[in-house]
């Protein structure tokens, strides 16, 4: 049976979590791995409907994502999460509950994330229309020692995906890709 893992993507809104996680999932599916992506926005609409954005509600949302990811991973699935998950302590709590856990810090400067913001959320937060927005008037606590750092303002999506896949291969979660000759 394939060894499951929780692959936890964290970073500011607009850093590239969803883009990289979807590309990693597609590559893992090509390698015949069972993969499930738990995107923060989608989870909020379904599993965490009704929660707000207070610290307590954010922690509850992250705990729910972590619970589902751990259920999947202990059953051989590569459970990929893509959620801002701004607080270090709660991510560490999830790490310690998981059998296998890799944290991926999707890192980009705030100004780059604001430039990429297709939903206009940063502009609304700066205008005071959204309160408690991570990176503006609510903190984002970067990981202390993530297994992978994807600096999306310095590397291509392909390079970021390659770095994540290398960590999964090194941990024995996926076989190395066989090179075609």
ZAMARGU-4260 file (C-alpha; in steps of 0.2 Angstrom, whole numbers, plus 5000, padded with zeros to 4 digits):
<rodrens>
0) 5000/5000/5000 | 5006/5018/4996 | 5011/5028/5011 | 5000/5043/5014 | 5005/5060/5019
5) 4997/5077/5023 | 5005/5090/5012 | 5001/5107/5020 | 5003/5122/5009 | 5003/5138/5019
10) 5006/5156/5014 | 4998/5173/5011 | 4983/5175/4999 | 4990/5176/4982 | 5007/5168/4986
15) 5003/5153/4974 | 4996/5139/4986 | 4982/5134/4975 | 4992/5135/4959 | 5006/5124/4965
20) 4995/5112/4975 | 4985/5109/4959 | 5000/5106/4949 | 5008/5094/4962 | 4991/5085/4962
25) 4991/5083/4943 | 5009/5076/4943 | 5005/5064/4958 | 4990/5057/4948 | 5001/5054/4933
30) 5011/5043/4945 | 4996/5033/4950 | 4994/5041/4968 | 4978/5044/4976 | 4977/5062/4979
35) 4964/5074/4987 | 4966/5093/4987 | 4958/5102/5001 | 4958/5120/4995 | 4954/5133/5009
40) 4941/5142/4999 | 4932/5126/4995 | 4933/5119/5012 | 4926/5135/5019 | 4910/5134/5008
45) 4907/5116/5013 | 4915/5110/5029 | 4917/5126/5038 | 4901/5136/5032 | 4896/5148/5045
50) 4913/5151/5052 | 4920/5169/5052 | 4938/5175/5052 | 4941/5178/5070 | 4957/5169/5077
55) 4946/5156/5085 | 4936/5153/5069 | 4952/5152/5058 | 4959/5139/5071 | 4943/5129/5070
60) 4944/5129/5051 | 4962/5124/5051 | 4958/5110/5063 | 4944/5103/5052 | 4955/5103/5037
65) 4969/5095/5047 | 4957/5081/5053 | 4951/5077/5036 | 4968/5077/5029 | 4974/5065/5042
70) 4960/5053/5039 | 4964/5053/5021 | 4983/5052/5023 | 4982/5037/5035 | 4972/5028/5022
75) 4986/5030/5009 | 4980/5046/5001 | 4992/5061/4998 | 4981/5074/5006 | 4985/5091/4999
80) 4979/5106/5009 | 4980/5124/5002 | 4975/5136/5016 | 4982/5152/5022 | 4983/5144/5040
85) 4991/5160/5047 | 4995/5154/5064 | 5011/5144/5067 | 5004/5136/5083 | 4989/5128/5075
90) 4999/5122/5060 | 5011/5113/5073 | 4996/5106/5082 | 4991/5098/5065 | 5008/5092/5062
95) 5009/5083/5078 | 4992/5074/5075 | 4997/5068/5058 | 5006/5052/5055 | 5015/5059/5040
100) 5016/5078/5037 | 5026/5089/5025 | 5024/5108/5027 | 5026/5119/5011 | 5029/5137/5014
105) 5023/5146/4998 | 5032/5162/5001 | 5030/5179/4991 | 5032/5197/4997 | 5016/5205/5002
110) 5017/5218/4988 | 5019/5203/4975 | 5003/5195/4983 | 4994/5211/4981 | 4999/5213/4963
115) 4992/5195/4959 | 4976/5198/4969 | 4963/5194/4956 | 4949/5195/4968 | 4953/5213/4974
120) 4954/5207/4992 | 4969/5216/4997 | 4963/5233/4990 | 4947/5230/5000 | 4956/5226/5016
125) 4967/5242/5013 | 4951/5252/5011 | 4944/5245/5027 | 4931/5236/5019 | 4937/5219/5025
130) 4943/5218/5043 | 4956/5205/5050 | 4963/5202/5033 | 4979/5191/5034 | 4995/5201/5030
135) 4986/5218/5031 | 4978/5220/5049 | 4980/5202/5055 | 4996/5193/5056 | 5004/5179/5046
140) 5016/5169/5055 | 5029/5161/5043 | 5034/5143/5047 | 5050/5140/5057 | 5056/5125/5048
145) 5045/5120/5034 | 5051/5105/5024 | 5049/5115/5007 | 5050/5133/5004 | 5043/5139/4987
150) 5048/5157/4983 | 5035/5160/4970 | 5042/5178/4966 | 5059/5170/4962 | 5055/5153/4954
155) 5043/5146/4941 | 5028/5136/4945 | 5038/5121/4938 | 5053/5124/4949 | 5041/5125/4964
160) 5032/5109/4959 | 5049/5100/4957 | 5055/5105/4974 | 5039/5099/4982 | 5040/5082/4972
165) 5058/5080/4977 | 5053/5081/4996 | 5039/5069/4993 | 5051/5057/4984 | 5065/5059/4998
170) 5052/5055/5011 | 5046/5039/5002 | 5029/5045/4998 | 5030/5044/4980 | 5042/5035/4968
175) 5055/5045/4958 | 5048/5049/4941 | 5056/5037/4928 | 5065/5047/4915 | 5059/5043/4897
180) 5073/5039/4885
</rodrens>
